Amino acid sequence: TVAILDWMKENNEKIDHCLVGEPTSQKSLGDTIKVGRRGSFTATLTALGIQGHVAYPEKAVNPLPALTKLLLKLQENPLDNGSDFFDPSSLAITSIDTDNPSNNVIPEKGEATINIRFNDLHSDISLTNWLRENIVKATDKTGVKIELDFKVSAQPFICKPGDFADIISKSVQAQTKIVPSMSTSGGTSDARFIQEYCPVVEFGLV
């Protein structure tokens, strides 16, 4: 999709509107169309300590307590309560790893990955600043250095209810006798690329 869009831009090809055939229906065909999606932000947090034997903890710095406390704090504080068109942003801890094969060695580092699905109340810049502020507080409190690496794979977008979304909604209703809800829930889709070029709505099977 990205390659085609790049080609179109280079060749001055225009799109007026786009309908993406993503499977959007929940229980019955026609009950849901997608008029937007939340953004996706993935961050890797690496806590750096000093390796040592568990029998001599005073000679080591265990990075894991600092990392786990930071993760709990991030997850316990909701980012928001949702916005006009979007569900609340969510944060999920998807991985915690020390790469430590021994049960009697304090590891040198611990690494965790989180994924944030964020609505239009946030941006990748605001989320990065929020994470860095929490990392600084964790480091000041524990003395453990924590590094941040992140990737943004999608920005939130919305095709606000209007002519295009209404046409799709009325067409679905005419064929299925169901009035579809206009949703922005779920994961990402190729609509995140197309929305930069034209209004986009997603509709498809269950």
VOGU-806816 format. One record per residue (C-alpha): y, x, z; residue in one letter. Coordinates in steps of 0.05 Angstrom, whole numbers, plus 5000, padded with zeros to 4 digits. Layout:
YXZA/...
END
This chain:
500050005000T/504950555018V/503350924953A/504650304912I/511150164948L/513450884937D/511750814863W/515650164859M/521750484892K/521551074844E/520950604784N/526150104809N/521149534815E/523548984861K/519948474904I/523347824923D/518147584973H/511147774994C/505247385021L/499947825053V/492847535056G/491447775126E/486447335166P/491546985211T/488246325227S/485546275298Q/480645685302K/481845285238S/484445495170L/491845355170G/493345355244D/497246015245T/501646415199I/504647085219K/512047165211V/512547845245G/508948365286R/510248795347R/511049545339G/505750055358S/507350675399F/501951175419T/503351705471A/499252285497T/500852535567L/498353225586T/498653435659A/498254195670L/495654485735G/491955105758I/484455135754Q/480555305817G/474355195858H/474054545897V/472354945960A/479055295956Y/483954735936P/489855115965E/489055625908K/489255095854A/493854555830V/490053925811N/493653565754P/489552925759L/492752575819P/499652655787A/497052405720L/493451795749T/499351605793K/503951635732L/499251205691L/498750675746L/506350655753K/507150565677L/502149995675Q/504449635738E/511549545713N/512049035656P/516649265600L/519448565589D/517747815590N/518047715515G/523647525469S/525546935424D/520247085372F/515547575407F/510447595463D/511648085520P/510748815504S/504249105530S/501749785552L/494449985552A/491250625578I/486250795523T/483651485544S/483351955604I/479952635594D/479553305630T/474353645586D/471253885651N/463653985650P/463254205723S/463653765785N/465854335831N/471754595791V/478854315794I/480954255721P/486854625691E/489454015656K/488453265646G/490252865585E/491352115577A/493051675518T/496851025522I/498650515469N/504750065474I/505549445431R/512949325435F/517448755414N/524548745388D/527448885457L/525349605449H/525350175400S/521350825395D/527551185422I/528250735483S/520750785498L/520951535492T/526851575540N/523251105589W/517051525588L/520852175597R/524651885657E/518051705690N/515152385674I/521052735706V/520252315769K/512752465771A/513953215762T/519453225816D/514852865864K/508453265851T/510553925821G/505753825763V/508553925694K/507053355646I/508053415571E/509352835524L/507052765452D/507752105414F/506951755348K/510051115323V/505650755272S/509650115267A/516349815284Q/517149095305P/519548625251F/520747885241I/521447435181C/525746925216K/524146195203P/527745985140G/526545835067D/520646305054F/516946165119A/518245425111D/515445415041I/509045745066I/508645285125S/509544655083K/504544895032S/499345025085V/500644345117Q/500043985050A/493144295037Q/490144305107T/493843735143K/495344235198I/502344445220V/501545205228P/504645575287S/509146155269M/506446745307S/508047485316T/501847645358S/496148115343G/495848815317G/499049155258T/498049025184S/500649265117D/506348775126A/509749305169R/510849715105F/512649145060I/517948845107Q/522449435091E/522849185019Y/522948425024C/521547825069P/514047805084V/509447275114V/502047335128E/496946785120F/489446775112G/482646575137L/480046535208V/
END
